[in-house]
């Protein structure tokens, strides 16, 4: 007999609200976590995006907060505006089933309406920068917070939010319950988790490979950066009407690609950190409604995208690493639906991309990539041409050093392939106050 939400302790009112949304059975991550949260325990959870973690902490949170509690009684910290909005969208209906109010605060929009909403909210969802703005204005107090949730904590570290989060946490009572969710619990994220939690129950949720079988993976060889545009247009026109999310590496790249697609008769919208919050929300709403079929996004902007009907994810620019690939492709194939992930591969990216694919168990799919030249094995690097950093064995040590330096500074001569992740205080063009 399958586990139900009632079996996990979810109240009848909240269970009915879930049923109205067509949610009948808990996901694996929810089965792991919900009972621990109901027990009042601190919880550490390592889980990927798209696993259902919002309801894993949201359902017991809503049931544990009393309607007459002093406000806010619970605080959820999120790294991006899009993720904060997504959390509110997930929790609003179930919170109303128990007469609770949920509010969100994030940068890029007027602060006064957010101040009014935050002061009345039982559950407050916030990005660190804007929450500090409200605290500096003494617009609210965190003295009554009994549950703290840090969602996508690893991303908050990547974006340089640790000092702000530290200051915020110091304002919350020490006898709180802390729920810590992250894509990794190693390194800096693990140290942060140990600092914020007390005797936590830990869960590592790695979806079984057969659960990912609904997503097919294709790799397509591209002769040049310019050739990728024609490949993309071909994919979009072949599956016209399918909802497609296209990933690029930079904000300028997103805008340029949208313009190039327009000249090819494909209407798309860009979503990145230089867009205003209003522009980003409108683009996402049009994509969600199906007014447009193609959304071009950078990794940071796409962090909070949760559109269930995305059928295709296309890596126009190669992902930074295996984690980035997983986060990107995980935007399709959700809630039991099938999906397709397509990645374009330039010649000088083949070696690194093949290694990443092998780490993900996709070496076979990569080796069968479309457009691969006959005889070009996965370990063979392209001949050096002054741009791709390739070197023959006849080159001396000086030439080898020059090639290595060129590759390090130029990304392999225009390559957008996977590279070693480096910690940054914030992505270019995005303030940690977001």
C-alpha positions in Angstrom: 0.0 0.0 0.0 1.4 3.4 -1.0 2.2 6.1 1.5 -0.2 9.0 1.7 0.2 12.6 3.0 -2.1 11.7 5.8 0.3 8.8 6.8 3.0 11.4 7.1 1.0 13.5 9.5 -0.4 16.1 7.1 -3.7 17.6 8.3 -6.9 16.9 6.4 -7.3 20.6 5.5 -3.9 20.7 3.9 -4.3 17.3 2.2 -7.6 18.5 0.6 -5.8 21.6 -0.7 -3.2 19.3 -2.3 -5.9 17.2 -3.9 -7.5 20.3 -5.5 -4.1 20.9 -7.1 -4.0 17.3 -8.4 -1.3 16.3 -5.9 -2.3 12.9 -4.5 0.9 11.1 -3.4 4.2 12.3 -1.8 7.5 12.4 -3.7 10.4 10.4 -2.2 12.0 13.5 -0.7 8.8 14.3 1.0 8.5 10.8 2.5 12.1 11.3 3.9 11.7 14.7 5.4 8.1 15.5 6.4 7.9 13.4 9.6 11.2 14.8 10.9 10.0 18.3 10.5 6.7 17.4 12.3 8.8 16.1 15.1 10.5 19.5 15.5 13.9 18.2 14.6 16.6 20.2 12.7 17.0 18.7 9.3 19.8 18.7 6.7 18.8 17.6 3.2 20.9 17.2 0.1 18.6 17.1 -2.8 18.6 18.3 -6.4 16.3 21.0 -7.9 12.9 19.7 -9.0 12.7 16.9 -6.4 9.7 18.3 -4.6 11.6 19.8 -1.6 9.4 22.9 -1.4 6.5 20.8 -0.2 8.8 18.7 1.9 9.4 21.6 4.2 6.3 23.6 3.3 3.6 21.1 4.3 4.7 20.4 7.9 5.6 24.1 8.3 2.1 25.2 7.4 0.6 22.6 9.8 3.0 23.6 12.7 2.4 27.4 12.5 -0.7 28.5 14.4 -3.0 31.1 13.0 -2.8 33.1 16.2 1.0 33.0 16.4 3.0 36.2 16.6 4.4 37.1 13.2 6.4 36.2 11.3 6.5 32.7 12.9 8.6 31.2 10.1 11.2 32.5 7.7 12.3 31.0 4.4 15.5 32.4 2.9 16.0 31.9 -0.8 18.9 33.1 -3.1 16.9 34.5 -6.0 13.7 36.4 -6.6 12.4 33.7 -8.9 12.9 31.0 -6.4 11.3 33.1 -3.6 8.2 33.7 -5.9 8.1 30.0 -6.7 8.0 29.0 -3.0 5.2 31.4 -2.4 3.2 30.0 -5.3 3.7 26.5 -3.9 2.7 27.4 -0.4 0.0 30.0 -0.8 -3.0 27.7 -1.4 -2.1 25.2 1.4 -1.4 28.1 3.8 -4.9 29.6 3.2 -6.4 26.2 4.0 -5.2 26.9 7.6 -5.9 30.6 7.6 -2.3 31.6 7.3 -0.8 34.4 5.3 2.4 34.0 3.2 4.4 37.1 2.0 7.5 37.5 -0.1 10.2 40.2 -0.1 12.9 40.6 -2.7 14.8 43.4 -4.5 14.0 45.1 -7.7 10.4 46.2 -6.8 8.9 48.8 -4.5 9.6 48.2 -0.8 6.6 49.8 0.8 4.0 47.2 -0.3 6.5 44.5 0.8 6.8 46.1 4.3 3.0 46.0 4.7 2.8 42.4 3.6 5.7 41.2 5.7 4.4 42.6 8.9 1.2 40.6 8.5 2.7 37.3 7.3 2.8 34.1 9.4 5.4 32.7 6.9 7.8 35.1 5.3 9.8 34.2 2.2 12.8 36.5 1.5 16.0 37.0 -0.3 18.7 38.1 2.2 19.5 41.5 0.7 15.9 42.8 0.7 15.2 41.3 4.1 18.1 43.2 5.6 16.7 46.4 4.0 13.4 45.8 6.0 15.3 45.0 9.2 17.4 48.2 8.9 14.2 50.1 8.6 12.8 48.3 11.7 9.8 47.3 9.6 9.6 43.9 11.2 11.3 41.8 13.9 12.5 38.2 13.7 12.1 37.7 17.5 9.1 35.4 17.0 10.5 33.2 14.3 10.4 29.6 15.4 11.3 27.9 12.2 14.1 28.9 9.8 14.4 27.4 6.3 17.4 27.9 4.1 16.6 26.8 0.6 19.3 26.2 -2.0 21.9 27.2 0.6 24.8 26.3 -1.8 23.5 28.9 -4.2 23.4 31.5 -1.5 27.0 30.9 -0.8 27.8 31.1 -4.6 26.1 34.4 -4.8 28.0 35.9 -1.8 25.1 36.0 0.7 26.9 34.3 3.6 27.6 37.6 5.6 24.0 38.7 5.2 22.7 35.3 6.2 24.9 35.2 9.2 23.6 38.6 10.3 20.0 37.5 9.8 20.4 34.2 11.7 21.9 36.0 14.7 18.6 37.9 15.0 16.5 34.7 15.2 16.0 32.9 18.6 18.5 30.1 19.1 15.8 27.7 20.2 14.4 27.7 16.7 14.0 24.7 14.3 16.3 24.9 11.3 15.7 23.2 8.0 18.7 23.3 5.6 18.3 22.3 2.0 21.2 22.3 -0.5 22.4 20.5 -3.6 25.5 19.6 -1.7 26.4 19.2 1.9 30.1 19.2 1.3 32.7 22.0 1.7 31.4 25.4 2.6 27.8 24.4 2.5 28.5 21.6 5.0 30.3 24.0 7.4 27.4 26.4 7.2 24.9 23.6 7.9 26.9 22.6 11.0 26.9 26.2 12.3 23.2 26.8 11.9 21.8 23.4 13.1 21.7 21.4 16.3 21.8 17.6 16.3 20.2 17.5 12.8 18.7 14.6 11.1 20.4 14.2 7.7 19.0 13.0 4.4 20.8 12.6 1.1 18.2 12.3 -1.7 19.7 11.1 -4.9 17.0 10.2 -7.4 17.4 6.7 -8.7 18.6 6.6 -12.3 15.4 4.8 -13.4 13.4 7.8 -12.1 15.3 9.9 -14.7 14.4 7.6 -17.6 11.6 9.9 -18.7 14.3 12.3 -19.9 16.1 11.4 -23.1 19.6 13.0 -23.7 21.0 14.0 -27.0 24.4 15.5 -27.9 24.9 17.4 -31.2 28.3 18.3 -32.6 28.5 21.9 -33.9 31.2 23.1 -36.3 31.2 26.6 -34.9 29.4 29.0 -32.5 27.5 30.5 -35.5 26.5 27.0 -36.7 24.8 26.5 -33.3 22.1 29.0 -34.3 21.1 27.1 -37.3 21.1 23.8 -35.3 18.9 25.5 -32.7 16.4 26.8 -35.3 16.2 23.3 -36.8 15.4 21.8 -33.4 12.8 24.4 -32.6 11.1 24.1 -36.0 11.2 20.3 -35.9 9.2 20.4 -32.6 7.2 23.5 -33.2 4.8 24.2 -30.4 6.8 22.4 -27.8 7.8 24.5 -24.7 11.6 24.9 -24.9 14.0 26.3 -22.4 17.3 27.3 -24.0 20.4 27.9 -21.7 23.2 30.3 -22.5 26.2 31.3 -20.5 25.9 35.1 -20.4 23.3 37.8 -20.3 24.5 39.5 -23.5 24.5 36.1 -25.1 20.9 35.6 -24.2 19.9 38.9 -25.8 22.0 38.3 -28.9 20.5 34.8 -29.4 16.9 36.2 -29.1 17.7 38.7 -31.8 19.2 36.1 -34.1 16.2 33.8 -33.6 13.9 36.6 -34.6 15.7 37.0 -37.9 15.1 33.2 -38.5 11.3 33.5 -37.8 11.4 32.2 -34.2 9.9 34.3 -31.5 11.7 34.0 -28.1 12.2 36.0 -24.9 15.3 36.4 -22.8 15.5 36.0 -19.0 18.5 37.2 -17.1 19.8 39.3 -14.3 19.8 42.6 -16.2 16.1 42.4 -16.8 13.9 44.2 -14.3 11.8 42.0 -11.9 8.7 43.0 -13.8 10.2 42.0 -17.1 11.3 38.7 -15.8 8.0 37.9 -14.2 6.1 38.9 -17.5 8.5 36.7 -19.6 8.0 33.8 -17.2 4.2 34.3 -17.2 4.0 34.3 -21.0 6.2 31.2 -21.2 4.0 29.5 -18.5 0.8 30.4 -20.4 2.2 29.2 -23.7 2.1 32.7 -25.3 5.7 32.0 -26.4 7.3 28.6 -26.8 10.9 29.5 -26.3 12.6 31.1 -23.3 16.4 31.8 -23.4 17.9 32.0 -19.9 21.1 32.2 -18.0 21.7 29.7 -15.2 21.1 32.2 -12.3 17.9 33.6 -13.8 16.6 30.1 -14.5 17.1 28.9 -10.9 13.5 29.6 -9.9 11.8 28.5 -13.1 9.3 25.8 -12.3 7.1 25.4 -15.4 5.7 21.8 -15.4 5.2 21.5 -19.2 8.7 22.2 -20.4 9.3 19.4 -22.9 12.7 20.4 -24.2 15.8 21.9 -22.5 18.6 22.8 -24.9 22.1 23.6 -23.8 23.0 26.2 -26.5 26.1 26.9 -24.4 27.7 24.0 -22.6 27.0 23.8 -18.9 29.8 24.6 -16.5 29.9 21.2 -14.9 27.9 18.1 -14.2 25.9 19.9 -11.4 24.9 22.6 -13.9 23.9 20.0 -16.4 21.7 18.3 -13.9 20.1 21.6 -12.8 19.4 22.6 -16.4 18.1 19.4 -17.8 16.1 18.8 -14.6 13.7 21.6 -15.8 12.1 19.1 -18.0 10.6 15.6 -17.4 8.9 16.8 -14.2 6.0 15.2 -12.3 6.1 12.0 -14.3 6.2 13.8 -17.7 8.7 12.9 -20.4 11.3 15.3 -21.6 14.3 15.8 -23.9 17.7 17.4 -23.1 19.8 18.5 -26.0 23.4 19.7 -25.7 25.4 21.4 -28.5 29.1 20.5 -28.5 31.9 22.5 -30.1 35.0 20.6 -31.3 37.3 22.0 -28.6 34.7 21.1 -25.9 34.5 17.5 -26.8 37.1 16.2 -24.3 35.7 18.0 -21.3 32.1 17.4 -22.3 32.7 13.7 -22.7 34.2 13.5 -19.2 31.2 15.3 -17.8 28.8 13.0 -19.6 30.7 10.0 -18.3 30.3 11.3 -14.7 26.6 11.5 -15.4 26.4 8.0 -16.9 25.8 9.4 -20.3 29.0 8.4 -22.1 27.2 6.2 -24.5 24.8 9.0 -25.5 27.8 11.4 -25.9 29.7 9.0 -28.1 26.7 8.6 -30.4 26.4 12.4 -30.8 24.9 13.6 -34.0 27.3 15.4 -36.5 30.4 13.7 -35.1 33.1 13.4 -37.8 34.0 9.8 -38.6 37.0 8.6 -36.7 36.9 11.4 -34.1 37.0 9.5 -30.9 36.1 11.1 -27.6 39.6 11.3 -26.4 41.0 13.0 -29.5 41.6 16.7 -29.2 41.3 18.9 -32.3 44.5 20.1 -33.9 45.8 23.4 -32.5 44.9 26.4 -34.6 45.8 29.3 -32.3 42.3 29.5 -31.0 41.4 26.2 -29.4 44.4 25.6 -27.3 45.1 22.3 -29.1 48.8 21.2 -29.2 50.7 18.5 -31.1 53.4 16.4 -29.4 56.0 18.1 -31.6 55.5 21.4 -29.7 58.1 22.3 -27.1 57.4 23.1 -23.5 57.2 26.8 -24.2 54.4 26.2 -26.7 52.6 23.9 -24.3 52.7 26.6 -21.6 51.4 29.2 -24.0 48.6 27.0 -25.1 47.7 26.2 -21.5 47.7 29.9 -20.5 45.7 30.8 -23.6 43.1 28.2 -22.7 42.9 29.3 -19.1 42.3 32.9 -20.0 40.1 32.5 -23.1 38.1 29.4 -22.1 39.8 27.3 -24.8 39.5 29.9 -27.5 35.9 30.8 -27.3 34.9 27.5 -25.6 31.9 27.6 -23.2 32.6 24.1 -22.1 32.8 22.8 -18.5 35.5 24.2 -16.3 36.5 24.1 -12.7 34.0 26.0 -10.5 35.3 29.1 -8.8 33.6 30.8 -5.9 32.4 34.2 -6.6 30.8 36.8 -4.4 28.1 37.4 -7.0 27.5 36.8 -10.7 28.6 39.6 -13.0 26.0 42.3 -13.1 24.0 41.0 -10.1 24.2 42.6 -6.7 24.0 40.4 -3.6 21.2 42.8 -2.5 18.9 40.9 -4.9 
